[in-house]
Amino acid sequence: MTSRDDLRLLPWAGPDGKPCYLSADDQGGYVSRLADHIEAYQLGMASQLLQYARQVLDDETEELEELQVLAAQLTSALRDVLRVATSRGRRPVTPGRP
């Protein structure tokens, strides 16, 4: 049986919202590369959303509804970024990889 330290947390959840894992031995495989690309996308989206949030918060005329949508988007982005951080904390970072 593979220990939890030998598994990579993937940047998506399973059907029941449970975490998905991949064997850390499969670093160059298709699923591993797909996970790398999704992580990079999630981090990029979080960065863009943070810039947008700063603009919205600087504008005093924003509607409550827009702030609620922004809060939901930020919550989702934070969940994704925390999953990436957790995953990367469990595996060594390779130079040149996201």
Secondary structure, 3 states (H helix, E strand, C coil): CCCHHHEEEEEEECCCCCEEEEECCCCCCHHHHHHHHHHHHHHHHHHHHHHHHHHHHHCCCCCHHHHHHHHHHHHHHHHHHHHHHHHHHCCCCCCCCC
